[in-house]
């Protein structure tokens, strides 16, 4: 074969490889899908980030999974990998897609708390809390819950000195054990009115501090991303029956209601802090299942900002970009509260006045919404990261916000 023929064949091979990477496909139409494709319904590029055999799970929508790159090696995302050996934390390089184990495998592990400043991840197995350094993989034991106060960590404060969570009674744990499905335990726990206690744990001294106890289902505990003394929590239960969103100052113990319902059957929930810590955003329906908003309460002034959306645009979870100029949602199937006939999409939202203009990024009709997608903006703000099961097993994906292009990985697209 002469050099010209070789170059021609090489060129055809590269074109073929590029065409394969850019294949327009219905998302979830193949099992497996290629590692990259263009969603034929939206024109946006989708990449499967996790490529390990077994289940792979991204973090809950308000839990930060990212560690910034130190040079140009690529930002890291922490995720859970499940194999026959158990469940363990991994890091994924968003530039190279290389995955590395961070912890050993455990039969049970939870927590999913990243400390971006100290480059650690906190997690819990049974009654013990550990911290593992992202770079050195060195692990230390942080805290062991006493026998009379078995609880779970869920959040880390802004200066990374305190972990937080909520303790529940053995009676409540028995309800959850007896009725494992949410539709069976949810109302039962709410109506039981059993006490719960908010707590913090000092990550250096291991001091346990009981902050607040109430005969209510205290849940969804989140520290502010900027104020180390501000903890948000909710009164869990049927959303149309509770004034759900509250904060507590962990130093003064002052408790404050963030949003008071204004009408019968109003709901407010799935609350989360803005990146600057100034606003708490939440799903707000006036009334339930009728009109749909993402509402934000300014924590200093108490003023609220509402963005209205259509029934189909309603999402189980919402999130916002670092500058709060863009929002996103993970959609929902017809069985959710909105009863949306065409809501199974990953959405990008552009605020325009008091409404959202939506852009569909991924068609999720092949995804089973019992697994919530839980979207995150990537550190560079150019991708949305979500989890899905449309290939048959849980995996983590990223969809490019810009129109599909040949260049770039999640960590360097457009650079």
N, C-alpha and C positions, 0 to 999 in steps of 0.2 A: 504494500500500500504506500503510495507516495505521500509527501507531506501535505499537499493540498487536499487530498481525500481524507487524510486523518483530521485536518482542521475542520473540514466540512462535517464529518461525523461528530466531532467533539462539539461543534456549534449546535448541531441538531439535538444532541444529548442534553446540552444546557438549556436549550429552548424547551425541550420536553420536560426537564426537571422543573423549570420555572412555571410551565403551564400546569404541572401537577400540583405545585405549591399553591398556585392561584386558581385551582379548580373551583368552579361555582357549583355548590352542592346544597341540597336541602339539609339543614342541620339535623343530625340524628337519623338520616336516611340510610346510613351504613353503620355496621357494627363490625370492626371499628371504623371510625372516620379516619382520614389522614391526619397527620399532626397539624396541618394548616389547611384552611379552605376559606373560600368566600361564601358567606351566607347568601344564597341565591335570592332570598326575599328582601334583604336589606343592603347588599353590596358592601358589607363590612367584613374585614378579615378577622377570622377566629383562629386562635392557636391553642392547642392543648399543652398546658404548662407541665403537668405531671405525667411522667412516662415510666413509672414504676409499676410492676405487676401488683395487683391488690387494690384496695380502696385508698383514695387520696382525698383529704378534706381540707378546704380553706377555713379560715376563722369566721366566727360570728360577725355580723355586719358592723358592729360598733367596736370590735376588738382590733387594734392595730397589729398587722402581722409583719410589718416591714422594718428592715435595718438598712440605713443608708450605706452606700459604698464609701470606702475610705480613700480610694484613688479613682481609678476608672475600671475597676474589676467587675462592677455591676452591683446594683442593689440586691438585697436578699429578701426573700419572703419565707416565713416560717409556716409550715403546714403539718398536718397529721397524716401519717401513712399507716395503714393496717395490713398486716400479713398474717400467715398462720402462726408466727412467733408472738404476735400481739400488736399493740398500738404504740407508735413512737413518733417523736417530733423530728422533722427533717428541715433543712434549709434548701431553698431553691434559688439559684442565681438567675435573676430576671434578664440577664444579658446572654448567658450561655445555655440556660436551661439545665445546668448541672445540679443534681440533687445530692445532698450529703446527709447522712444520719447525724442527728444532734444528741439524741438520748438513746438509751437501750430500749428494747421493747418491753412493755408492761401489759399485764392482763387488763388493768384499768388505769387510765390516766386522763386527767382533765386540767383545766386552768387556762391554757392558751393565752398567756400574758407575756407580751414582749416589752422589755425595757430598752428603748432605743438609745438612750444616753449612755448607759453602762454596758450596752450590748450583751444583755442576758435574756434568757427566757425563764419564766417561773411556771411551775406546773405542780400538780398534786397527784399522788397515788395513795389510795386509802387515806390514812390520817396524817400523812407526811407531805410537806411542801419542800420542793427542791428548786435550785436555780442553777442553770448551766450557762457558761460563757459561750457566746456564739462563735468566737474565734479560736479559743484554746480548748473548748469542749470540757473544761474543768467544771465539775459539779460539786455543789455543797448543799448540805441540809440546812434549810432555813428555819423550819418550825414543825413541831408535832402537836396536833390538836389534843387537848386533854380528854380523858374518857367522858367527862361530864359536859363536853362542849364540842361535839363532832360537827364540823361545818366544812364549807368549801370556799376557796378563794375564787374571785371572779374579776378583780380589777386591781390596778396599780396607780398610785397617785402621781402627780406631775413631776415631783422631784425624786421619784423612785425610792422613797423611804418607807412607804406603807402599802401593804396589800389590804384589800377589803373584800367583804362578802356578807352573807346573811346566814345565820344559824336557824335551824328548824327543829321542832320537837320530834321525838321518836314516834309520836302518834301521827304526825304528818308524814313521816317517812313510811309508815305502815300503809297509809292511804295510797301513796305513790306505788308501793310494792304490790298492793292488792289490785290496783287499777292502773296498769302501766300505760294505757292509751290516754292521750290528752283529753279526748272528749269524755272520758270516764272519770278522770281524777280532777279536772279543772274546777268544776262547780263544787265538788265535794270539799276540796281544800279551802276554797273561798268561804263556803258556808260554815266550816268548822270553827273559824275565828280563833285558831290556835296562835299562841305567841310566836313571834320571830324576833331575832335580835341582829341588828347591824353591828359589825365589828371591824376592827383594823388590827393588823399585825406589823410591828416594826421589823423591817427586813434585816437589821443589824443586831438588835438586842433580843429579838423574838418575843417582845412584850405584846400580850394580847390585851386589847382595849375594847370593852363592850360599850358601844356608842349610844344605842337607842333600841328600846323594846316596845312593841305594840302588838295588840291582839288582832293583827292584820297580816296578810300574806305579803311581806316585804320582799321585793324581788328586783331583777333587772338592775343590779347595783353597778354604778359606773362612777369613777372619779373624773373630775374635770381634767381636760388635757393641759390646762394652764394654771389653775389654782389648786395647790396641793392640799388645801383644807376643805375643799368642796366636794361632797359626795352626793350623787343623784341616786334615787331609788324610786320604786313604784309600789303602789297598793295594787297587787295583782288580783285578778278575778275577772268576771264578765265586764268588759270595758264600759258598757252602758250603765253599769251599776256603781262604778267607782270614780272618785276624783283621783286619778292614777299617779300623776307625776309630782315628785317632791324632791327637795334638797335638804341636806343637813350640813352645817358647819362642824367639822370634826373637832374643832378646838372649843367653840362656845356651846356646842350641842343644839344650836338654834335650828328648828325645823320649819320649812316654808313650803307651801303649796305653790306649784309653778303655774298650773292652769286649772281654773274652776269651770266645770261644765256649765253651759248657759241654757240648755234646753233638755227636755226629756229625750232619752235615747241617744244623746250625743256621746261619741266615743273619742278618746285621745290615747294614743299608745305607740309602742315601738319607738320610744324616745331616744334621742342621741344628742351629744354635744356637737356644736360647730367646732372646727379645728382651732379657732381662736378662743374657745371657751366662753364667748359672750352670749351665745344663744343656745337654747334647747329646742330642737326640731322634733316634730311628732306627726304621725298620721292622725288626721282630725276629720271626723265625719259628722255632718250637721243636717239631719240626724243620721244614725247608723244605716249604712247601705243606700243613702239617698244622694247626698252631695259630698264631694271628696276634695280634701285640701291637704297640703303639707303646710303646717303652721309652725312658726318659730316664735318663742317668747324671749325677749331681751331680758337677761337676768338682772340688769341694773335698773332699767326703767319699767319693766313689766309690760311694755308695749308688744303687741303681736303683729306678725306679718304673715299673711295667708297667700298661698299660691293654689289656685283651683285647677283641677284636672278632670278628665272624663272618667267614666266608669271603667272603661278598658285600660286606661292609663294608671289606675290605682295599682299600687304594689305592696307586697307583704312588708318589704323593707325599703327604706330610702337612704341615700347618703349624699354628701356634697363634696365638691372639689375643695382643695386647700384654700382657694380664694373665694369660695361660695358663689362663683359666677355660673357654675353648672351644678346640676343635681342629677341623680340617677335612681332608677327603681328596678326591682327584679320581677315585676309583673305578678300574675296570679292566675290560677285556673278557675273555672266556673263554680267550684265548690267553696271558694273563699268568700269572705264577707261581702265583697262587691258584686258577686254573681256575674262577673264580666264574661260576655260571650266570646270576646276576642282579646284577652288580656295576657296571653302567654308569650311575653316578649321581655328581653332586656331592653330597658329604655334609657335614653339620655334626655334630660329635660333642660330647656332653655327658658329662664324666667323672662317673661314679657308682661310688664305691668303687674296685674294681680293674678296672672294665669301662667301655666306652663305650656310651652310649645314642645311637643314630644318628637323624638327621633327614635325609630326602632333600630336596634343594633343586632339582635339575635332572635330568630324565631325559636321559641322554646316549646312548641307544641308536642315534641317527642320526649320532653322532660316530665318526670313525675314530681309534682309540686309538694308531695309529702316531704321531699328533701328541699329545703328552702335555699335558693341560690346565693343569697348573702353577698351583695356586690361591694367592691372596694375600688376606688380610683387608684391606679398605679402611682408610685412615687413621682414619676415625671408627668403625671396628669394626662397621658396620651392614650391610656387603655383603661378598660373596666375589667376587673378580675372577678370571677364568679365560679360557683361549683354547680355541677349538673350530672345527671345520670342517663342522658340520652344515648350513650354508647353501651349501656347495660350495667356499668359500674360507676361509682362516684369518682369524678375527676375534677381537676381545677383547670379553668380556661381563662383566656383573656381575649377581649374583642377590642379592636382598634377603633378609636373614636373618629379619626379621619377616614375618608374614603379609602378603599383597599389600595395597597401599593405593594411593590415587590420588596422594598427595603425594610430592614430593621427588625430587631427583636423587641420584646416588651421593655427591656431596659435601655434601648438606644434608638427606638423608632424616631425618625425625623431629625436625629442629631447629625 
